[in-house]
Amino acid sequence: MNVDAVRARFSSLQNGFAYFDAPGGTQVPDEVGQAIADALRDASGNLGAPYATGRAVEAILERAKNDAAGFLGATADEISFGMNMTTLNFAISRAAGRDFTSGDEVLSTELDHDGGVAPWVELAADKDMTVRIARATDALTIDYDDLENLLGSKTRIVAFALASNATGSVADAKRICALAREAGAISWIDAVHYAAHEPIDVRDLGCDVLLCSPYKFCGPHLGIAYVRQELAEEWRPYKARPSSSTPVGRRFETGTLPYELLAGLSATLAYLETIGGMDAVRAYERELGSRFLENLPDNVMLYGPPTMDERVPTFLFNVDGVPAVDAAHRLAERGIGLWHADNWYCVALGPRLPAQSLRAGIAHYNTASEVDRLLAGLSSL
């Protein structure tokens, strides 16, 4: 991948600032912003209008469904869009949980972002259900023995993050989906963080539901969901009655869609294809991730897997003797951007993390020289 050619397509990358904040949202290529602006200008309408803007909106929606389906290995009918992953997750989980009853259980993990856990916590409060949390190992990966021990005849949903938003740890999704299937439970994947770094094929994973967000891979703020068609056809959605429920993916879309953002999504996925697709992104990012890990200065304490095995290029750490908030601000003054926080929305994992920590995330537009700048900056602290 020609990273210089990639960076030339981002106006935001021309000022010399090194963005290592990809886990909180990536920079966006100019062509995506242009696609959004064009849609607002040329397709400011709604479905069903018997004139040009109505036809333009229909074309945007059809293309976005097909593009998202290709990105996830699904069919266009199995794709639903929403405001963001969390909002879409609340909507679909409510439809799935209509018939759940007292005593039913949902199984999640300590490594999960709360956007993938809170919908079940709230449903459990309404229905007198139980949410069980599988532990993480000392290396901050999923403890599969604990997960298997917690999985039982009452488990209705196994919800887990494919990659942790906090530590970058990757789950063995095929294994977890197979365990859920054997137990008669539904596998429900939060792929928001994973989709930014690795290719996805929902058929290969064997999952029932998967959600992600394009703002993590250089696109607009939007939620995308795959729901296996046979399941989607069984669930009665919460929505306005005249609103279309066909094809089946439409039933979880509760109102007018942000068509301009769907145009931006298609532009994002087209952009990724022009640079070699997610396979090229993965290979390049893993090179940079290895460079970071292999050259960590002695004053840095890393949390999570010590190599690129079992992780994406997202790194949680602290600098000895320097509070995370101070380190983040001092690095920002030197043109290096990363975040400081406490639990990183991994609520169950929070008590096992430091009071504050730093998180650096690599995207495919970062360079080896930027990684070296970050390492030098950490060392100098």
RANOR-V975612 format. One record per backbone hydrogen bond with DSSP energy under -1.0 kcal/mol. CO is the residue of the C=O (numbers start at 1). NH is the residue of the N-H. If there is no record, write none. Layout:
co->CO nh->NH
co->CO nh->NH
This chain:
co->1 nh->3
co->2 nh->6
co->3 nh->7
co->4 nh->8
co->6 nh->9
co->7 nh->10
co->9 nh->30
co->10 nh->13
co->11 nh->14
co->18 nh->337
co->20 nh->361
co->21 nh->24
co->22 nh->25
co->29 nh->32
co->29 nh->33
co->30 nh->34
co->31 nh->35
co->32 nh->36
co->33 nh->37
co->34 nh->38
co->35 nh->39
co->36 nh->40
co->37 nh->41
co->38 nh->42
co->39 nh->43
co->43 nh->45
co->46 nh->49
co->49 nh->51
co->51 nh->55
co->52 nh->56
co->53 nh->57
co->54 nh->58
co->55 nh->59
co->56 nh->60
co->57 nh->61
co->58 nh->62
co->59 nh->63
co->60 nh->64
co->61 nh->65
co->62 nh->66
co->63 nh->67
co->64 nh->68
co->65 nh->69
co->66 nh->70
co->67 nh->71
co->68 nh->72
co->69 nh->73
co->69 nh->74
co->72 nh->202
co->75 nh->78
co->76 nh->79
co->77 nh->249
co->78 nh->227
co->80 nh->225
co->82 nh->223
co->84 nh->88
co->85 nh->89
co->86 nh->90
co->87 nh->91
co->88 nh->92
co->89 nh->93
co->90 nh->94
co->91 nh->95
co->92 nh->96
co->93 nh->97
co->97 nh->100
co->101 nh->104
co->104 nh->130
co->105 nh->156
co->105 nh->157
co->106 nh->132
co->107 nh->159
co->108 nh->134
co->109 nh->112
co->113 nh->116
co->114 nh->118
co->117 nh->120
co->117 nh->121
co->118 nh->122
co->119 nh->123
co->120 nh->124
co->121 nh->125
co->122 nh->126
co->123 nh->127
co->124 nh->128
co->124 nh->129
co->128 nh->103
co->130 nh->106
co->132 nh->108
co->134 nh->110
co->135 nh->143
co->137 nh->140
co->141 nh->137
co->142 nh->144
co->143 nh->147
co->144 nh->148
co->145 nh->149
co->146 nh->150
co->147 nh->151
co->152 nh->155
co->154 nh->105
co->156 nh->186
co->157 nh->107
co->158 nh->188
co->160 nh->190
co->162 nh->171
co->164 nh->168
co->168 nh->312
co->169 nh->164
co->171 nh->173
co->172 nh->176
co->173 nh->177
co->174 nh->178
co->175 nh->179
co->176 nh->180
co->177 nh->181
co->178 nh->182
co->179 nh->183
co->180 nh->185
co->181 nh->184
co->186 nh->158
co->187 nh->208
co->187 nh->209
co->188 nh->160
co->189 nh->211
co->190 nh->162
co->191 nh->195
co->194 nh->197
co->194 nh->198
co->201 nh->205
co->202 nh->206
co->202 nh->207
co->208 nh->228
co->209 nh->189
co->210 nh->226
co->211 nh->191
co->212 nh->224
co->213 nh->216
co->214 nh->217
co->214 nh->219
co->215 nh->26
co->223 nh->82
co->224 nh->212
co->225 nh->80
co->226 nh->210
co->228 nh->232
co->229 nh->233
co->231 nh->234
co->231 nh->235
co->247 nh->250
co->248 nh->251
co->250 nh->253
co->257 nh->259
co->258 nh->261
co->258 nh->262
co->259 nh->263
co->260 nh->264
co->261 nh->265
co->262 nh->266
co->263 nh->267
co->264 nh->268
co->265 nh->269
co->266 nh->270
co->267 nh->271
co->268 nh->272
co->269 nh->273
co->270 nh->274
co->272 nh->277
co->273 nh->276
co->277 nh->281
co->278 nh->282
co->279 nh->283
co->280 nh->284
co->281 nh->285
co->282 nh->286
co->283 nh->287
co->284 nh->288
co->285 nh->289
co->286 nh->290
co->287 nh->291
co->288 nh->292
co->289 nh->293
co->290 nh->294
co->293 nh->296
co->297 nh->300
co->299 nh->320
co->301 nh->318
co->308 nh->311
co->310 nh->170
co->312 nh->314
co->313 nh->362
co->315 nh->360
co->316 nh->303
co->317 nh->358
co->318 nh->301
co->319 nh->322
co->323 nh->327
co->324 nh->328
co->325 nh->329
co->326 nh->330
co->327 nh->331
co->328 nh->332
co->329 nh->333
co->331 nh->336
co->332 nh->335
co->335 nh->18
co->337 nh->20
co->339 nh->359
co->341 nh->357
co->343 nh->346
co->345 nh->114
co->345 nh->347
co->346 nh->350
co->349 nh->352
co->350 nh->353
co->357 nh->341
co->358 nh->317
co->359 nh->339
co->360 nh->315
co->363 nh->366
co->367 nh->371
co->368 nh->372
co->369 nh->373
co->370 nh->374
co->371 nh->375
co->372 nh->376
co->373 nh->377
co->374 nh->378
co->375 nh->379
co->376 nh->380
